[in-house]
Amino acid sequence: MTQSTDAQTVIEAPHETDNLDPRTDAPSRPDAPVTMNPVRLGPITVPTPVVLSPMAGVTNWPFRVICEDYGPDGLYVAEMITARALVARNPKALRLCHFAPSERIRSLQLYGVNPAIVEQAARIVVDEHMADHVDLNFGCPVPKVTRRGGGSALPWKTDLFRELLQRVVAVCSAANIPVTAKIRVGIDHDHETFLEAGHIAQEEGCAAVTLHARTTAEYYGGHSDWSRIGELVAALDIPVFGNGDIWGADDALDMVRETGCAGVAVGRGCQGRPWLFADIKNAFAGSPERVDPTLGDVCAVILRHAGLLTEFYDGDERMAVHDLRKHIAWYLKGFPVGGSTRKAFMECENLEDVRREIGRLDPTLRFPERVKDKPRGRVRFAKKVHLPYGWLESRETTHEQREALFGDDPMDAGY
Ligand SMILES: Cc1cc2nc3c(=O)[nH]c(=O)nc-3n(C[C@H](O)[C@H](O)[C@H](O)COP(=O)(O)O)c2cc1C
């Protein structure tokens, strides 16, 4: 049900399907061999076509470095940076633009609604040699973003979507920096946008598209519908990265078999499992080898992560350890570690606290088979989709809508 009030359009978003796994009917071809080729993005080659999907609050350079060490040939994208915050030279936004010297491809994601502002942000990226690749966020389902026409709401307005891409591609292509777009299936199944958005991205010179195979209304609920990735692959000439519900290397193989995508993008599946990139690299190379860490191995990763985060926060251990807490919860997930120990980790304030708690764990514990490759992290459906007033009435923005939208940006408050 869609309602327009004075302030905004709201779609009531009940579970759109009773079938939480739309792939259940997909033909199963478990033995079909998978052949992966390097993906070219303009001057950049991604030898193993696996992408660390941008995740706000997660994919800063310490986490990217850890992931990249496991799978050195992929593409590791920074979390989204609000164009307006970058243009304003907000220190927190600038911190997110940092890359470690070891990072092979410096990949940065911009988010914005106003094409002129995103263009300015892209110009900063180019002029200050901040990145080798720019991704654009059209996938965010968060209400404070979509109610201002941003993220996954934006491709519905084809004029705005095209103009934004045009401006950013013009700035970046002059510097030989490839631009890609990350999209969802649409706002809901009555308002799908992915095929049109994919075509526009291709026409405007994007080097690739990543499709998170859910609608905004589906948020992170159920299982993504990989058949939509297959549809986009069939419709476009540029590479399509498939995204959604890759929890283990076999999921990556299955997605490629089912969709023919050129590569895969991994989000929640690598939270607390950065070695998933080694597993997928092996799987794509036809090797059955998988990383099977003990709790001791995982703790070594936690300590390394803690050290890198301390560098990221300029030596501020408290900030580093606060950032690390959610990662520790993910790293320990599935291990038989008691509630009081988990709580103690969540109360750590510095590196010494983390080391002390790690010292209390049994390093010989193995990862229990039953929790491997299972969904983790956000798994909710949206309750409602919030959009600007009258958003769904036409596919183009009106003058009034643009004026209302470009006044301020919802993500400013995020920094
Ligand atoms: C905590 C979190 C933060 C995210 N932040 C971003 C972001 O900054 N930019 C973006 O394009 N997608 C973001 N996403 C979406 C992911 O990149 C990915 O598309 C989504 O999680 C689906 O992939 P998955 O099933 O592998 O997790 C985020 C997802 C999560 C869970």
The ligand as an SDF file (V2000), in Angstrom:
LIG
                    3D

 31 33  0  0  0  0  0  0  0  0999 V2000
   26.5260   -2.7270    8.0410 C   0  0  0  0  0  0  0  0  0  0  0  0
   26.3150   -2.5150    6.5580 C   0  0  0  0  0  0  0  0  0  0  0  0
   26.7330   -1.3440    5.9860 C   0  0  0  0  0  0  0  0  0  0  0  0
   26.5560   -1.1430    4.6030 C   0  0  0  0  0  0  0  0  0  0  0  0
   27.0330    0.0070    4.0320 N   0  0  0  0  0  0  0  0  0  0  0  0
   26.9760    0.1500    2.6880 C   0  0  0  0  0  0  0  0  0  0  0  0
   27.6040    1.2550    2.0420 C   0  0  0  0  0  0  0  0  0  0  0  0
   28.2350    2.1060    2.6780 O   0  0  0  0  0  0  0  0  0  0  0  0
   27.4880    1.3420    0.6890 N   0  0  0  0  0  0  0  0  0  0  0  0
   26.8030    0.3990   -0.0480 C   0  0  0  0  0  0  0  0  0  0  0  0
   26.7250    0.5160   -1.2790 O   0  0  0  0  0  0  0  0  0  0  0  0
   26.2360   -0.6790    0.5290 N   0  0  0  0  0  0  0  0  0  0  0  0
   26.3270   -0.8260    1.8700 C   0  0  0  0  0  0  0  0  0  0  0  0
   25.8140   -1.9510    2.4440 N   0  0  0  0  0  0  0  0  0  0  0  0
   25.2490   -3.0120    1.5980 C   0  0  0  0  0  0  0  0  0  0  0  0
   26.3060   -4.0640    1.2660 C   0  0  0  0  0  0  0  0  0  0  0  0
   27.3540   -3.5070    0.5200 O   0  0  0  0  0  0  0  0  0  0  0  0
   25.7020   -5.2170    0.4600 C   0  0  0  0  0  0  0  0  0  0  0  0
   25.1780   -4.7090   -0.7340 O   0  0  0  0  0  0  0  0  0  0  0  0
   24.5800   -5.9200    1.2230 C   0  0  0  0  0  0  0  0  0  0  0  0
   24.9630   -6.1900    2.5410 O   0  0  0  0  0  0  0  0  0  0  0  0
   24.1840   -7.2390    0.5120 C   0  0  0  0  0  0  0  0  0  0  0  0
   25.2780   -8.0960    0.4190 O   0  0  0  0  0  0  0  0  0  0  0  0
   25.4690   -9.3270    1.4580 P   0  0  0  0  0  0  0  0  0  0  0  0
   24.2230  -10.1650    1.3880 O   0  0  0  0  0  0  0  0  0  0  0  0
   26.7020  -10.0150    0.9540 O   0  0  0  0  0  0  0  0  0  0  0  0
   25.6290   -8.7160    2.8120 O   0  0  0  0  0  0  0  0  0  0  0  0
   25.9450   -2.1440    3.8240 C   0  0  0  0  0  0  0  0  0  0  0  0
   25.5090   -3.3230    4.4270 C   0  0  0  0  0  0  0  0  0  0  0  0
   25.6920   -3.5270    5.7790 C   0  0  0  0  0  0  0  0  0  0  0  0
   25.2430   -4.8240    6.3890 C   0  0  0  0  0  0  0  0  0  0  0  0
  1  2  1  0
  2  3  1  0
  2 30  2  0
  3  4  2  0
  4  5  1  0
  4 28  1  0
  5  6  2  0
  6  7  1  0
  6 13  1  0
  7  8  2  0
  7  9  1  0
  9 10  1  0
 10 11  2  0
 10 12  1  0
 12 13  2  0
 13 14  1  0
 14 15  1  0
 14 28  1  0
 15 16  1  0
 16 17  1  0
 16 18  1  0
 18 19  1  0
 18 20  1  0
 20 21  1  0
 20 22  1  0
 22 23  1  0
 23 24  1  0
 24 25  2  0
 24 26  1  0
 24 27  1  0
 28 29  2  0
 29 30  1  0
 30 31  1  0
M  END
$$$$
